[in-house]
Amino acid sequence: MALAAKTKDKSMPNTPEAKARARKPRAANPAPAPAIEIPKGKLGQLVTLMARPQGATLTEMMTASGWQAHSVRGVIAGAVKRKLGLEVVSLKTDGARTYRISAPAAS
């Protein structure tokens, strides 16, 4: 029995330039980013507060949720930034920390 010789498909060279040419071009006008989907419950309350133009202070978020400061900061870092993918800006003005959602984070 003779083994069939393996032939390499030479129609598509395996170089970075060839791969770049083979890719499909992107659409000229990408779809607009979807609006922020606000979750339900206390997390939704915090996202709504931070989505305001002036943002929300840590004290305001503590009052709205009934959580302690470390819990509010943990939710901002974990659920809002990582899971929801929102960009949160933190500013300290007049001794009060203010959090504001600026835009969806780049993925």
Order of alpha helices (4+ residues) and beta strands (2+ residues): alpha-alpha-beta-alpha-alpha-beta-beta
